[in-house]
Amino acid sequence: MQKAPTVYDVAKLAGVSIATVSRVFRKPHEVSQSTQDRVHAAVLDLGYVPSGSARSLAARRAGAIGLCFPDFDGIDGGPAPVAYAEGPVTAQLDPPEGVEPSGDLYISEVMLGTEIEAWRHGMAVTIAVARGERGSEIFDNLAGRVDGMVTLSRTVPERLLAHISRRIPVVVIAGPRAGDEYDHIGTDNVAGMRAMTEHVVDVHGVRDVAFLGGPPDSPDDHDRFTGFRAGLAAAGIVPPAEPLLRGDFTRGQGRVLGRRLIESGTVPRALVCSNDQTALGVLDALLGAGLRVPEDVILTGFDGIDATEMSRPRITTVRQPMRELGRAAVDALLCRLRDPLLPPQTRTLPVTVLLRESCGCLA
């Protein structure tokens, strides 16, 4: 077997020092384009593959960011083993009932933003799901293999998060700062939901408005309900102390909430949902029962996922910059790696109310 080429071979063929070769891989912005071209040409000619472990040891960095989210797909106890079988192609009816086709599109967009920004800086992203009883163990193991962690609020116990932050930087997406020392990235949930509520009440003249919430421990849901209550109070309507119903932010549970309202015989004139997937599920239930949106029920969501653009009617929603959340989290993490003594940072990204057919606008 032919001996594998080394960094010394690349440097010799490109006519540069080994330090320059290293900078081309680690800090390309410090090297001229012509030099980069010569080094990359030598790499291709020789078939050289940089050693990730060697570079990590030299830089005392893993070159990777950890991204940890909660169990957002609803799997309990792990997936069942897959059974593989040979046979002819078959056809069967595939009714949409009970299907969750979109997954958690909010988290997917945040992940994409994280990957884009990490790629821009030459970093890898390692993704883990803190699922079930082993969630804390998974989080702890991941923290030992990366330079910093990005995690959604309430994914792991606060005690573990504080422990990890003594070793590597931690950035928390969503959720208020609560005396902690982490960097926080979030969106203006309160102002966004207040603006949405005021639109429904003031523009459409609706006073029979109900809020369909998410999990009671969700910081986002708490802030959105706060904005909902503020919008009602500004219109002189006494706000409720709790959401009318709560779900788990999934489309499937949204259908359940919609059916419960229909079966009760008292569907409010307007339903303000804490997130888009809940709104999509409620829409499924309303249309399935023969109710019209927005003629019979005004319906709104929050997040701005693509599925709301494709629904019929399209769902009025508050779009938060989900992809930018991921990018901002990586940016905060890299700033922390460059200067660990920076004071804790909090960034709140703006939101946009998108008026569509489900509230009566553009209908």
C-alpha positions in Angstrom: 0.0 0.0 0.0 1.3 3.4 -0.9 2.3 5.7 2.0 -0.3 8.3 2.7 0.7 11.9 1.9 1.5 14.2 4.8 1.1 17.9 5.4 4.9 18.2 4.6 4.2 16.8 1.1 1.4 19.3 0.5 3.6 22.2 1.7 6.5 21.1 -0.6 4.3 20.7 -3.7 2.5 24.0 -3.1 5.7 25.9 -2.3 4.6 27.1 1.1 5.3 26.4 4.8 3.4 23.8 6.8 2.1 26.7 8.9 0.5 28.2 5.8 -1.1 24.9 4.9 -2.5 24.8 8.5 -3.9 28.3 8.1 -5.6 27.4 4.8 -7.6 24.7 6.7 -8.1 26.5 10.0 -8.2 30.2 9.1 -8.6 30.7 5.4 -9.5 34.3 5.7 -5.8 35.0 6.8 -4.4 33.5 3.6 -4.5 35.0 0.1 -6.8 33.4 -2.5 -3.9 32.5 -4.8 -2.1 30.7 -1.9 -5.3 28.9 -1.0 -5.7 27.8 -4.6 -2.1 26.4 -4.7 -2.6 24.5 -1.4 -6.0 23.0 -2.5 -4.5 22.0 -5.8 -1.7 20.2 -4.0 -4.2 18.5 -1.7 -6.2 17.2 -4.7 -3.1 16.1 -6.6 -1.7 14.2 -3.6 -5.0 12.9 -2.3 -4.2 14.3 1.1 -6.8 14.1 3.9 -6.3 16.3 6.9 -6.3 14.6 10.3 -9.2 16.0 12.3 -7.9 14.6 15.5 -4.4 16.0 14.9 -5.8 19.5 14.2 -8.0 19.3 17.3 -5.1 18.5 19.5 -2.9 21.2 18.0 -5.7 23.8 18.4 -7.0 22.4 21.7 -10.4 22.5 20.1 -12.7 19.9 18.7 -13.9 22.1 15.9 -17.5 21.1 16.6 -20.6 22.6 18.2 -23.1 20.5 20.1 -26.8 21.0 19.4 -29.2 19.4 21.8 -33.0 19.5 21.6 -35.7 17.8 23.6 -37.7 14.7 22.4 -39.7 16.5 19.8 -40.8 13.5 17.8 -42.9 11.9 20.5 -41.0 8.6 20.5 -41.3 6.9 23.9 -38.8 4.1 24.7 -37.0 4.2 21.3 -38.1 3.1 17.9 -39.1 -0.5 17.2 -36.7 -2.7 15.2 -37.2 -2.4 11.5 -38.4 -5.6 9.8 -37.1 -6.1 6.2 -39.0 -8.3 3.8 -39.0 -9.1 0.2 -42.1 -9.2 -1.9 -44.2 -7.5 -4.6 -45.1 -3.8 -4.6 -48.5 -3.3 -2.9 -50.9 -0.3 -2.8 -53.1 0.7 0.1 -55.3 3.6 1.2 -53.4 6.2 3.2 -55.9 8.4 5.1 -54.4 11.6 6.6 -56.1 11.0 10.0 -53.6 10.9 12.9 -50.6 11.5 10.6 -48.0 14.0 11.6 -46.4 14.8 8.2 -44.4 17.8 9.1 -42.6 16.9 12.2 -41.3 19.8 14.3 -40.6 22.3 11.6 -39.6 25.0 14.1 -36.7 22.9 15.4 -35.8 21.9 11.8 -35.4 25.5 10.8 -33.3 26.3 13.9 -31.1 23.3 13.2 -30.6 24.5 9.6 -29.6 28.0 10.8 -27.1 26.5 13.2 -25.6 24.3 10.5 -25.3 27.2 8.1 -23.5 29.5 10.5 -21.2 26.8 11.8 -20.3 25.9 8.2 -19.4 29.5 7.5 -16.9 29.4 10.3 -15.5 25.9 9.4 -17.1 24.2 12.3 -19.0 20.9 12.4 -22.3 20.4 14.2 -23.1 17.4 16.3 -26.8 16.9 17.0 -28.3 14.9 19.9 -31.8 14.5 21.2 -32.2 14.4 25.0 -34.8 11.7 25.1 -36.3 9.9 28.1 -34.4 8.9 31.2 -31.0 9.0 29.3 -31.5 12.6 28.2 -29.0 14.0 30.7 -26.5 11.3 30.0 -26.7 12.0 26.3 -26.3 15.7 26.9 -23.3 15.2 29.2 -21.6 12.8 26.7 -22.0 15.2 23.8 -20.6 18.1 25.9 -17.3 16.1 26.2 -16.8 16.1 22.5 -17.5 19.6 21.4 -16.2 23.2 22.0 -19.6 24.6 23.1 -23.3 23.7 23.4 -26.4 25.2 21.9 -29.6 23.9 23.5 -33.3 24.7 23.6 -34.5 26.0 27.0 -35.7 23.3 29.4 -34.1 20.5 27.5 -32.0 19.3 30.4 -32.1 20.0 34.1 -30.7 23.3 35.2 -28.2 21.5 37.5 -26.6 19.7 34.6 -26.6 22.8 32.4 -24.7 24.7 35.2 -22.3 21.8 35.5 -21.6 21.8 31.7 -21.1 25.5 31.5 -18.1 25.3 33.8 -16.3 23.3 31.1 -17.6 24.8 27.9 -19.7 27.8 26.8 -23.5 27.2 26.7 -26.0 29.2 24.6 -29.7 28.8 25.4 -32.4 29.3 22.7 -35.7 30.6 24.0 -36.7 31.1 27.6 -35.9 34.1 29.9 -32.7 34.6 31.8 -33.2 33.4 35.3 -30.1 34.4 37.3 -27.9 32.2 35.0 -24.6 33.0 33.3 -25.5 31.6 29.8 -25.9 33.5 26.6 -29.6 33.6 25.6 -31.1 34.0 22.1 -34.8 34.4 21.7 -37.6 36.2 19.9 -40.1 38.8 21.0 -42.9 36.4 21.8 -44.8 38.8 24.0 -45.0 41.7 21.5 -45.7 39.3 18.6 -48.7 37.7 20.2 -50.0 41.0 21.6 -50.0 42.4 18.1 -51.8 39.4 16.7 -54.4 39.5 19.5 -55.0 43.2 19.0 -55.4 42.6 15.2 -58.1 40.0 15.8 -60.0 42.2 18.3 -59.6 45.6 16.8 -59.6 45.0 13.0 -62.0 42.0 12.9 -64.1 43.2 15.9 -64.0 39.9 17.7 -64.4 39.8 21.5 -65.0 36.1 21.9 -61.3 35.1 21.6 -59.7 32.0 23.2 -56.0 31.0 23.5 -55.0 27.4 22.8 -51.7 26.9 24.6 -48.8 24.5 24.6 -47.0 22.7 27.5 -47.2 24.6 30.8 -43.5 24.5 31.3 -42.7 26.1 27.9 -41.1 29.6 28.2 -42.3 30.5 24.7 -45.9 29.5 25.5 -45.7 31.5 28.8 -44.6 34.6 26.9 -47.1 34.2 24.1 -50.0 33.8 26.6 -48.7 36.9 28.4 -48.9 38.8 25.0 -52.4 37.5 24.4 -53.6 38.7 27.8 -52.0 42.1 27.2 -53.8 42.4 23.9 -57.1 41.6 25.4 -56.6 44.0 28.3 -55.7 46.8 26.0 -59.1 46.3 24.3 -60.9 46.4 27.6 -61.5 42.6 27.7 -60.9 40.8 30.9 -58.2 38.3 30.1 -58.4 34.7 31.3 -56.0 33.4 33.9 -55.2 30.3 31.9 -55.4 29.1 28.3 -58.8 27.6 27.3 -57.0 24.3 26.4 -53.4 23.1 26.3 -51.7 20.8 23.9 -48.1 19.7 23.2 -47.3 21.9 20.2 -48.0 19.1 17.7 -50.4 18.9 14.8 -51.9 15.7 16.1 -52.7 17.2 19.5 -54.1 20.3 17.7 -56.7 18.0 16.1 -57.6 16.6 19.5 -58.1 20.1 20.9 -60.2 21.1 17.9 -62.4 18.1 18.3 -62.9 18.7 22.0 -64.1 22.3 21.3 -66.4 21.0 18.6 -67.8 18.3 20.8 -68.4 20.8 23.6 -70.7 22.8 21.2 -69.0 26.1 22.2 -66.4 27.0 19.7 -65.2 30.6 20.2 -65.4 33.0 17.3 -61.6 33.3 17.2 -58.9 30.8 18.2 -55.4 32.2 18.8 -53.0 29.2 18.9 -49.6 29.2 20.7 -47.9 27.7 17.7 -48.5 26.9 14.0 -48.6 23.1 14.3 -51.4 23.4 16.9 -53.2 25.8 14.5 -52.8 23.3 11.6 -54.3 20.5 13.7 -57.2 22.7 14.8 -57.8 23.6 11.2 -57.9 19.9 10.3 -60.6 19.3 12.9 -62.7 22.4 12.0 -62.8 21.7 8.3 -63.4 18.0 9.0 -66.5 19.0 11.0 -67.8 21.2 8.2 -66.9 24.5 9.9 -65.6 27.3 7.7 -62.4 29.3 8.4 -62.6 32.3 8.7 -66.3 32.6 8.1 -67.3 30.5 11.2 -64.0 30.6 13.2 -61.0 32.9 12.9 -57.8 31.0 13.4 -54.2 32.1 14.0 -50.8 30.6 14.8 -47.3 31.5 15.7 -43.9 30.5 14.2 -44.2 31.0 10.5 -43.4 27.5 9.3 -43.8 26.7 5.6 -46.8 24.5 6.2 -49.0 27.5 7.1 -48.3 28.9 3.6 -49.5 25.7 2.0 -52.6 25.2 4.1 -56.0 26.1 2.7 -56.9 28.6 3.9 -53.4 29.9 4.7 -53.0 30.5 8.4 -52.4 33.9 9.7 -49.3 33.7 11.9 -46.5 35.5 13.7 -43.3 34.6 11.9 -40.3 34.4 14.1 -36.8 34.2 12.4 -36.3 30.5 13.2 -33.2 30.1 11.0 -31.7 33.3 12.4 -32.2 31.9 15.9 -29.8 29.1 15.1 -27.3 31.4 13.3 -27.4 33.9 16.2 -26.8 31.1 18.7 -23.7 30.0 16.9 -22.5 33.6 16.6 -22.9 34.0 20.3 -21.0 30.8 21.0 -18.1 31.7 18.8 -17.9 35.2 20.5 -17.8 33.4 23.8 -15.0 31.1 22.6 -13.0 34.1 21.5 -13.5 36.0 24.7 -14.7 33.8 27.7 -14.8 36.9 30.0 -17.6 38.7 28.1 -20.6 39.4 30.3 -23.6 37.2 29.5 -25.4 38.3 26.4 -29.1 38.3 25.6 -30.4 38.9 22.1 -34.1 39.2 21.3 -34.9 38.9 17.6 -37.9 40.8 16.1 -41.0 39.0 14.7 -43.5 39.8 11.9 -47.3 39.3 11.9 -48.3 37.7 8.6 -52.0 38.5 7.8 -53.6 35.8 5.6 -56.9 34.2 4.8 -57.6 32.3 8.1 -58.3 35.6 9.9 -60.3 37.1 7.1 -57.5 39.2 5.6 -57.0 38.5 1.8 -60.1 36.1 1.9 
